[in-house]
């Protein structure tokens, strides 16, 4: 288990096999006021917010989607 820094002294714990590729991106602590929860988030160049747990579960991607 390794940690990825989210800023403000917060970290996300990730499995060793996920650490290398997830640590290539800059992550931050995103607080969702509707749920009262904090998540690890990353903003893509187009401004789309991606949550780390969705990426790990295969529900979202860090790659930009084609607009064709």
N, C-alpha and C positions, 0 to 999 in steps of 0.2 A: 504494500500500500504506500503510495506517494501522495504528496500534496502539491496542488497548483495554487499559487497566490491569487487572491481576488481583490486585494487592496484593503486598506483600513484594518490590517491584522487578521483578515478572514482568509481561510483556505478551503479548497475543495479536495476531499480525499478521493483518489481514483486508483483503480487496480494498476499494477505495474505494466500490464500489457496495453493499457489505454493511455498511460502517461506520456509516452514519447510523441504520439501524434496530437494529443490534446494540448500539450505544452507549447506547440508551435504557434498557438493563437493567444491573443491577449483576452483574458477573462476578467469580469468584474462581478461584484455582488449586486444583484438586482432584487430589490424588495417589491413584492407584489402586494399592494395594500388591500386588494379584494380578498386574497387568501390569507394574508398575514404571514407570508412565508418569504424567505430569501432564497434565491436561486443563483447559480452561476450562469452569467450571460455573456454573449459576445455579439457585437454588431458587425454585420457584413459591410463591405464597401458601399452597398446600395442603401444601407441604413436599416436593414431587417435584423431584428433581435432574434438570436438563436440561443436556446437554453441547453446547457451541457447534458442534462439527463435525457433530453429528447434525442440529441446526437448519439449518445452512447446506446440508447435503445433502438436506434434506426428509424425514429419517427420524424427526424429532420436532418438536414445536411448543412455543412459549413460552406459548401460550394454554391456559387450563384446559379440560379435557375435561368435557363434560356427563355427569352421572351418571344419565341417564334410562334 
